[in-house]
C-alpha cells in the first residue's frame, strides 16, 4: 500500500514537471523578444543554481575534483542545449521546436552506436523511422512540391537536441564508473 502511494506521488510530480517543461516553451517564446538569449539562459541557470545551492549546500562542500569536472561538462552541455533552444525559438514555431528537441531520444542511441558501437534493436529502428517520418511531415509545408521548410531556428534546435543527447550520454557512462 505504501509503495502505491509513493508511485502516485512520483507520477504526480512527473506530471507537474511535464506541465512546467511544456509551458516553458510558451513563456520563452513571449520573453525572447524582450531579452537576449544569453540573458534568458543566465537568469534560468542563476535562479536554478541558487535554489539548488541552498538545498544541497552541505553536499556541495563535499565535492571532489572529478565531480566538479563532470559537473562542468554536464553544465556545459545543458548550457549549450538551452542556449541553442532559446536562440532557435526566435526563428521557428513552438510545435516544431518541441518536436525537434525531442529528437534527442533517438539521437542518444545513434550516438551510442557511433561512439560506443552499441547495436540498435528492432524497436529502436522502428522508432527512428517513425520520428524521421514525423519530422518530414512537419518540415515540408507543401507535399506536392516538397518545399523544405527547415530554417535556421530548426537548425539551432537540432543542435540543442544533440547537446541534450551528449548530456544524457555523459550521465549514462558516469553512472557505470
Secondary structure, 3 states (H helix, E strand, C coil): CHHHHHHHHHHHHHHHHHHHHHHHHHHHHHHCCCCCHHHHHHHHHHHHHHHHHHHCHHHHCCCCHHHHHHHHHHHHHHHHHHHHHHHHHCCCCHHHHHHHHCCHHHHHHHHHHHHHCCCCCHHHHHHHHHHHHHHHHHHECCCCCCCECCCHHHHHHHHHHHHHHHHHHHHHHHCCC
